[in-house]
Amino acid sequence: MGDFTKMAHTDAKRIVVKVGTSTLTHDNGSINFRRIDALCRVLADLRGEGKEIVLVTSAAIGVGVSRLALGKKPTQVALKQAAAAVGQCELMHTYDKMFSEYGSVVAQILLTRDVMDVPERRRNAENTVEALLKMGVIPIVNENDTVAVEEIIFGDNDTLSAMVANLCKADLLILLSDIDGLYDSDPHKNPAARRIPMIHEITDEIEKGATGAGTDRGTGGMATKIHAGKIALEAGFDMVIADGADPAVIYDVLEGKEVGTLFRRK
């Protein structure tokens, strides 16, 4: 534990925070306003300290499904994309309203995989994010589900957030999840499962312990978080998985408290 407490990120200047659908919404799919308000307050406070903040958000499809009273996530691509279009509008309205209450300006950035893969488009995205951060704006990033097809999707926002962190040369990526870190086995099935405080490399054993989506509202799970961790370790920035139930956990991460799971190269 002593080693972990030395891992404070108080000097981290550029921070990417990813928040998942299960953290942003209630079980019925409607927006969890209390939690989003708490998240916006913490991130606006950090921006006020002089940090550069990028938020990667999920939940467009989930919120759209709730808004359209569809009952459950549709399987038809066109309906998913329609739900995403409605949900993204609702999400950004909520973020804009709540961030503005804390004196922050936000911008929407919707990405597809080809933006990362095509050098000229990647540079354009880099330049846009850089310009926004220099102006003190908080970019809010999501996958462009409305136009994405199989060839250009990220598939999950854990991977997207790691790519965004790499794109903007972040010092730290924080994944806010519905679980408080990476475990040596599935804690939902094994009460004796132990949280892994720190990971320096992704081993076969770690990958075998990974599971799929934790809720029917999310698209990721531990497998996608481990993939994001691989990107972080290879690119050389730190990544932390932490419980998003209370967004104030971000302060704990920055202060080096032993919360979640820290991915850091030796």
Contacts in CASP RR format, 6 or more apart in sequence:
PFRMAT RR
TARGET T0000
AUTHOR 0000-0000-0000
METHOD contacts of the structure
MODEL  1
MGDFTKMAHTDAKRIVVKVGTSTLTHDNGSINFRRIDALCRVLADLRGEG
KEIVLVTSAAIGVGVSRLALGKKPTQVALKQAAAAVGQCELMHTYDKMFS
EYGSVVAQILLTRDVMDVPERRRNAENTVEALLKMGVIPIVNENDTVAVE
EIIFGDNDTLSAMVANLCKADLLILLSDIDGLYDSDPHKNPAARRIPMIH
EITDEIEKGATGAGTDRGTGGMATKIHAGKIALEAGFDMVIADGADPAVI
YDVLEGKEVGTLFRRK
1 197 0 8 1.000
1 258 0 8 1.000
3 198 0 8 1.000
4 197 0 8 1.000
4 198 0 8 1.000
4 256 0 8 1.000
4 258 0 8 1.000
4 262 0 8 1.000
5 256 0 8 1.000
5 257 0 8 1.000
5 258 0 8 1.000
6 256 0 8 1.000
7 198 0 8 1.000
7 238 0 8 1.000
7 256 0 8 1.000
7 262 0 8 1.000
7 264 0 8 1.000
8 254 0 8 1.000
8 255 0 8 1.000
8 256 0 8 1.000
9 15 0 8 1.000
9 171 0 8 1.000
9 172 0 8 1.000
9 238 0 8 1.000
9 253 0 8 1.000
9 254 0 8 1.000
9 256 0 8 1.000
10 254 0 8 1.000
10 255 0 8 1.000
10 256 0 8 1.000
11 171 0 8 1.000
12 51 0 8 1.000
12 171 0 8 1.000
12 172 0 8 1.000
12 238 0 8 1.000
12 254 0 8 1.000
13 50 0 8 1.000
13 51 0 8 1.000
13 52 0 8 1.000
13 171 0 8 1.000
14 51 0 8 1.000
14 52 0 8 1.000
14 54 0 8 1.000
14 133 0 8 1.000
14 168 0 8 1.000
14 169 0 8 1.000
14 170 0 8 1.000
14 171 0 8 1.000
14 172 0 8 1.000
15 46 0 8 1.000
15 51 0 8 1.000
15 52 0 8 1.000
15 53 0 8 1.000
15 54 0 8 1.000
15 170 0 8 1.000
15 171 0 8 1.000
15 172 0 8 1.000
15 173 0 8 1.000
15 174 0 8 1.000
16 54 0 8 1.000
16 55 0 8 1.000
16 56 0 8 1.000
16 161 0 8 1.000
16 164 0 8 1.000
16 165 0 8 1.000
16 168 0 8 1.000
16 170 0 8 1.000
16 172 0 8 1.000
16 173 0 8 1.000
16 174 0 8 1.000
17 39 0 8 1.000
17 43 0 8 1.000
17 53 0 8 1.000
17 54 0 8 1.000
17 55 0 8 1.000
17 56 0 8 1.000
17 173 0 8 1.000
17 174 0 8 1.000
17 176 0 8 1.000
17 250 0 8 1.000
18 55 0 8 1.000
18 56 0 8 1.000
18 57 0 8 1.000
18 58 0 8 1.000
18 157 0 8 1.000
18 158 0 8 1.000
18 160 0 8 1.000
18 161 0 8 1.000
18 173 0 8 1.000
18 174 0 8 1.000
18 175 0 8 1.000
18 176 0 8 1.000
19 39 0 8 1.000
19 55 0 8 1.000
19 56 0 8 1.000
19 57 0 8 1.000
19 58 0 8 1.000
19 176 0 8 1.000
19 244 0 8 1.000
20 57 0 8 1.000
20 58 0 8 1.000
20 59 0 8 1.000
20 157 0 8 1.000
20 176 0 8 1.000
20 177 0 8 1.000
20 178 0 8 1.000
20 218 0 8 1.000
21 58 0 8 1.000
21 59 0 8 1.000
21 61 0 8 1.000
21 62 0 8 1.000
21 215 0 8 1.000
21 217 0 8 1.000
21 218 0 8 1.000
21 219 0 8 1.000
22 177 0 8 1.000
22 178 0 8 1.000
22 214 0 8 1.000
22 215 0 8 1.000
22 217 0 8 1.000
22 218 0 8 1.000
23 32 0 8 1.000
23 35 0 8 1.000
23 176 0 8 1.000
23 177 0 8 1.000
23 178 0 8 1.000
23 244 0 8 1.000
23 245 0 8 1.000
24 31 0 8 1.000
24 32 0 8 1.000
24 35 0 8 1.000
24 36 0 8 1.000
24 57 0 8 1.000
24 58 0 8 1.000
24 59 0 8 1.000
24 63 0 8 1.000
24 91 0 8 1.000
25 31 0 8 1.000
25 32 0 8 1.000
25 59 0 8 1.000
25 62 0 8 1.000
25 63 0 8 1.000
25 66 0 8 1.000
25 217 0 8 1.000
26 32 0 8 1.000
27 217 0 8 1.000
28 66 0 8 1.000
29 62 0 8 1.000
29 63 0 8 1.000
29 65 0 8 1.000
29 66 0 8 1.000
29 217 0 8 1.000
30 63 0 8 1.000
30 66 0 8 1.000
31 59 0 8 1.000
31 63 0 8 1.000
31 66 0 8 1.000
31 90 0 8 1.000
31 91 0 8 1.000
31 94 0 8 1.000
33 94 0 8 1.000
35 244 0 8 1.000
35 245 0 8 1.000
35 247 0 8 1.000
36 94 0 8 1.000
36 95 0 8 1.000
36 98 0 8 1.000
37 98 0 8 1.000
38 246 0 8 1.000
38 247 0 8 1.000
38 248 0 8 1.000
39 176 0 8 1.000
39 247 0 8 1.000
40 95 0 8 1.000
40 98 0 8 1.000
40 99 0 8 1.000
40 101 0 8 1.000
40 102 0 8 1.000
40 104 0 8 1.000
41 102 0 8 1.000
41 247 0 8 1.000
42 247 0 8 1.000
42 248 0 8 1.000
42 250 0 8 1.000
42 251 0 8 1.000
43 53 0 8 1.000
43 55 0 8 1.000
43 99 0 8 1.000
43 104 0 8 1.000
43 138 0 8 1.000
43 247 0 8 1.000
43 250 0 8 1.000
44 99 0 8 1.000
44 102 0 8 1.000
44 103 0 8 1.000
44 104 0 8 1.000
44 138 0 8 1.000
45 102 0 8 1.000
46 53 0 8 1.000
46 250 0 8 1.000
46 254 0 8 1.000
47 53 0 8 1.000
47 104 0 8 1.000
47 136 0 8 1.000
47 138 0 8 1.000
52 133 0 8 1.000
52 136 0 8 1.000
53 138 0 8 1.000
54 129 0 8 1.000
54 133 0 8 1.000
54 138 0 8 1.000
54 139 0 8 1.000
54 141 0 8 1.000
54 164 0 8 1.000
54 165 0 8 1.000
54 168 0 8 1.000
54 170 0 8 1.000
55 95 0 8 1.000
55 106 0 8 1.000
55 138 0 8 1.000
55 139 0 8 1.000
55 140 0 8 1.000
55 141 0 8 1.000
56 140 0 8 1.000
56 141 0 8 1.000
56 142 0 8 1.000
56 157 0 8 1.000
56 160 0 8 1.000
56 161 0 8 1.000
56 164 0 8 1.000
57 91 0 8 1.000
57 95 0 8 1.000
57 140 0 8 1.000
57 141 0 8 1.000
57 142 0 8 1.000
57 157 0 8 1.000
58 142 0 8 1.000
58 157 0 8 1.000
58 218 0 8 1.000
58 219 0 8 1.000
59 87 0 8 1.000
59 91 0 8 1.000
59 217 0 8 1.000
60 83 0 8 1.000
60 84 0 8 1.000
60 87 0 8 1.000
60 88 0 8 1.000
60 91 0 8 1.000
60 142 0 8 1.000
60 145 0 8 1.000
61 73 0 8 1.000
61 80 0 8 1.000
61 83 0 8 1.000
61 84 0 8 1.000
61 87 0 8 1.000
61 145 0 8 1.000
62 73 0 8 1.000
62 83 0 8 1.000
62 87 0 8 1.000
62 217 0 8 1.000
63 86 0 8 1.000
63 87 0 8 1.000
63 90 0 8 1.000
63 91 0 8 1.000
64 70 0 8 1.000
64 83 0 8 1.000
64 84 0 8 1.000
64 86 0 8 1.000
64 87 0 8 1.000
64 90 0 8 1.000
65 71 0 8 1.000
65 72 0 8 1.000
65 73 0 8 1.000
65 74 0 8 1.000
65 83 0 8 1.000
67 83 0 8 1.000
67 86 0 8 1.000
67 87 0 8 1.000
67 90 0 8 1.000
68 82 0 8 1.000
68 83 0 8 1.000
68 86 0 8 1.000
70 79 0 8 1.000
70 83 0 8 1.000
72 216 0 8 1.000
73 80 0 8 1.000
73 83 0 8 1.000
73 216 0 8 1.000
73 217 0 8 1.000
74 80 0 8 1.000
74 83 0 8 1.000
80 145 0 8 1.000
81 145 0 8 1.000
81 146 0 8 1.000
81 147 0 8 1.000
81 148 0 8 1.000
84 145 0 8 1.000
84 146 0 8 1.000
85 146 0 8 1.000
88 108 0 8 1.000
88 110 0 8 1.000
88 142 0 8 1.000
88 145 0 8 1.000
88 146 0 8 1.000
91 142 0 8 1.000
92 106 0 8 1.000
92 108 0 8 1.000
92 140 0 8 1.000
95 106 0 8 1.000
95 140 0 8 1.000
96 106 0 8 1.000
99 105 0 8 1.000
99 106 0 8 1.000
99 138 0 8 1.000
104 138 0 8 1.000
105 135 0 8 1.000
105 136 0 8 1.000
105 137 0 8 1.000
105 138 0 8 1.000
106 137 0 8 1.000
106 138 0 8 1.000
106 139 0 8 1.000
106 140 0 8 1.000
107 132 0 8 1.000
107 137 0 8 1.000
107 138 0 8 1.000
107 139 0 8 1.000
107 140 0 8 1.000
108 139 0 8 1.000
108 140 0 8 1.000
108 142 0 8 1.000
109 125 0 8 1.000
109 128 0 8 1.000
109 129 0 8 1.000
109 139 0 8 1.000
109 140 0 8 1.000
109 141 0 8 1.000
109 142 0 8 1.000
110 141 0 8 1.000
110 142 0 8 1.000
110 143 0 8 1.000
110 144 0 8 1.000
110 146 0 8 1.000
111 125 0 8 1.000
111 141 0 8 1.000
111 142 0 8 1.000
111 143 0 8 1.000
111 144 0 8 1.000
111 154 0 8 1.000
111 160 0 8 1.000
111 164 0 8 1.000
112 143 0 8 1.000
112 144 0 8 1.000
112 147 0 8 1.000
112 148 0 8 1.000
112 152 0 8 1.000
112 153 0 8 1.000
112 154 0 8 1.000
113 148 0 8 1.000
113 151 0 8 1.000
113 152 0 8 1.000
113 153 0 8 1.000
113 154 0 8 1.000
114 121 0 8 1.000
114 151 0 8 1.000
114 152 0 8 1.000
115 121 0 8 1.000
115 122 0 8 1.000
115 124 0 8 1.000
115 125 0 8 1.000
116 122 0 8 1.000
116 125 0 8 1.000
116 163 0 8 1.000
116 167 0 8 1.000
122 167 0 8 1.000
125 167 0 8 1.000
126 167 0 8 1.000
126 168 0 8 1.000
128 139 0 8 1.000
129 139 0 8 1.000
129 164 0 8 1.000
129 167 0 8 1.000
129 168 0 8 1.000
130 168 0 8 1.000
132 138 0 8 1.000
132 139 0 8 1.000
133 139 0 8 1.000
133 168 0 8 1.000
141 160 0 8 1.000
141 161 0 8 1.000
141 164 0 8 1.000
142 157 0 8 1.000
142 160 0 8 1.000
143 153 0 8 1.000
143 154 0 8 1.000
143 155 0 8 1.000
143 157 0 8 1.000
143 160 0 8 1.000
154 160 0 8 1.000
154 163 0 8 1.000
155 219 0 8 1.000
156 219 0 8 1.000
156 220 0 8 1.000
156 221 0 8 1.000
156 224 0 8 1.000
157 219 0 8 1.000
157 220 0 8 1.000
158 175 0 8 1.000
158 220 0 8 1.000
158 221 0 8 1.000
158 224 0 8 1.000
158 225 0 8 1.000
158 227 0 8 1.000
158 228 0 8 1.000
159 224 0 8 1.000
159 227 0 8 1.000
159 228 0 8 1.000
159 231 0 8 1.000
161 173 0 8 1.000
161 175 0 8 1.000
161 228 0 8 1.000
162 173 0 8 1.000
162 227 0 8 1.000
162 228 0 8 1.000
162 229 0 8 1.000
162 231 0 8 1.000
162 232 0 8 1.000
162 235 0 8 1.000
162 239 0 8 1.000
163 231 0 8 1.000
164 170 0 8 1.000
165 172 0 8 1.000
165 173 0 8 1.000
165 231 0 8 1.000
165 232 0 8 1.000
165 235 0 8 1.000
165 237 0 8 1.000
165 239 0 8 1.000
166 231 0 8 1.000
166 235 0 8 1.000
166 237 0 8 1.000
169 237 0 8 1.000
170 237 0 8 1.000
171 237 0 8 1.000
171 238 0 8 1.000
172 237 0 8 1.000
172 238 0 8 1.000
172 239 0 8 1.000
172 240 0 8 1.000
172 253 0 8 1.000
173 228 0 8 1.000
173 232 0 8 1.000
173 237 0 8 1.000
173 238 0 8 1.000
173 239 0 8 1.000
173 240 0 8 1.000
174 239 0 8 1.000
174 240 0 8 1.000
174 242 0 8 1.000
174 250 0 8 1.000
174 253 0 8 1.000
175 225 0 8 1.000
175 228 0 8 1.000
175 239 0 8 1.000
175 240 0 8 1.000
175 241 0 8 1.000
175 242 0 8 1.000
176 242 0 8 1.000
176 243 0 8 1.000
176 244 0 8 1.000
176 247 0 8 1.000
176 249 0 8 1.000
176 250 0 8 1.000
177 221 0 8 1.000
177 225 0 8 1.000
177 241 0 8 1.000
177 242 0 8 1.000
177 243 0 8 1.000
177 244 0 8 1.000
178 214 0 8 1.000
178 215 0 8 1.000
178 243 0 8 1.000
178 244 0 8 1.000
178 245 0 8 1.000
179 187 0 8 1.000
179 214 0 8 1.000
179 222 0 8 1.000
179 241 0 8 1.000
179 243 0 8 1.000
180 195 0 8 1.000
180 242 0 8 1.000
180 243 0 8 1.000
180 259 0 8 1.000
180 260 0 8 1.000
181 195 0 8 1.000
181 196 0 8 1.000
181 241 0 8 1.000
181 242 0 8 1.000
181 243 0 8 1.000
181 260 0 8 1.000
181 261 0 8 1.000
182 195 0 8 1.000
182 196 0 8 1.000
182 199 0 8 1.000
182 206 0 8 1.000
182 222 0 8 1.000
182 225 0 8 1.000
182 226 0 8 1.000
182 241 0 8 1.000
182 260 0 8 1.000
182 261 0 8 1.000
183 193 0 8 1.000
183 194 0 8 1.000
183 195 0 8 1.000
183 196 0 8 1.000
183 209 0 8 1.000
183 222 0 8 1.000
184 193 0 8 1.000
184 194 0 8 1.000
184 196 0 8 1.000
184 209 0 8 1.000
185 192 0 8 1.000
185 193 0 8 1.000
185 209 0 8 1.000
186 193 0 8 1.000
186 209 0 8 1.000
186 211 0 8 1.000
187 193 0 8 1.000
188 214 0 8 1.000
195 260 0 8 1.000
195 261 0 8 1.000
196 206 0 8 1.000
196 261 0 8 1.000
197 258 0 8 1.000
197 260 0 8 1.000
197 261 0 8 1.000
197 262 0 8 1.000
198 261 0 8 1.000
198 262 0 8 1.000
198 263 0 8 1.000
198 264 0 8 1.000
199 206 0 8 1.000
199 229 0 8 1.000
199 261 0 8 1.000
199 262 0 8 1.000
199 263 0 8 1.000
199 264 0 8 1.000
200 233 0 8 1.000
200 263 0 8 1.000
200 264 0 8 1.000
200 265 0 8 1.000
200 266 0 8 1.000
201 233 0 8 1.000
202 226 0 8 1.000
202 229 0 8 1.000
202 230 0 8 1.000
202 233 0 8 1.000
206 226 0 8 1.000
207 223 0 8 1.000
207 226 0 8 1.000
209 222 0 8 1.000
210 221 0 8 1.000
210 222 0 8 1.000
210 223 0 8 1.000
210 225 0 8 1.000
210 226 0 8 1.000
211 221 0 8 1.000
211 222 0 8 1.000
211 223 0 8 1.000
212 220 0 8 1.000
212 221 0 8 1.000
212 222 0 8 1.000
212 223 0 8 1.000
212 224 0 8 1.000
213 219 0 8 1.000
213 220 0 8 1.000
213 221 0 8 1.000
214 220 0 8 1.000
214 221 0 8 1.000
225 241 0 8 1.000
228 239 0 8 1.000
229 239 0 8 1.000
229 263 0 8 1.000
232 238 0 8 1.000
232 239 0 8 1.000
232 263 0 8 1.000
233 239 0 8 1.000
233 263 0 8 1.000
233 264 0 8 1.000
233 265 0 8 1.000
236 265 0 8 1.000
238 262 0 8 1.000
238 263 0 8 1.000
238 264 0 8 1.000
239 262 0 8 1.000
239 263 0 8 1.000
240 253 0 8 1.000
240 259 0 8 1.000
240 260 0 8 1.000
240 261 0 8 1.000
240 262 0 8 1.000
240 263 0 8 1.000
241 260 0 8 1.000
241 261 0 8 1.000
241 263 0 8 1.000
242 249 0 8 1.000
242 250 0 8 1.000
242 252 0 8 1.000
242 253 0 8 1.000
242 259 0 8 1.000
242 260 0 8 1.000
243 249 0 8 1.000
243 259 0 8 1.000
243 260 0 8 1.000
249 259 0 8 1.000
252 259 0 8 1.000
253 259 0 8 1.000
253 260 0 8 1.000
END
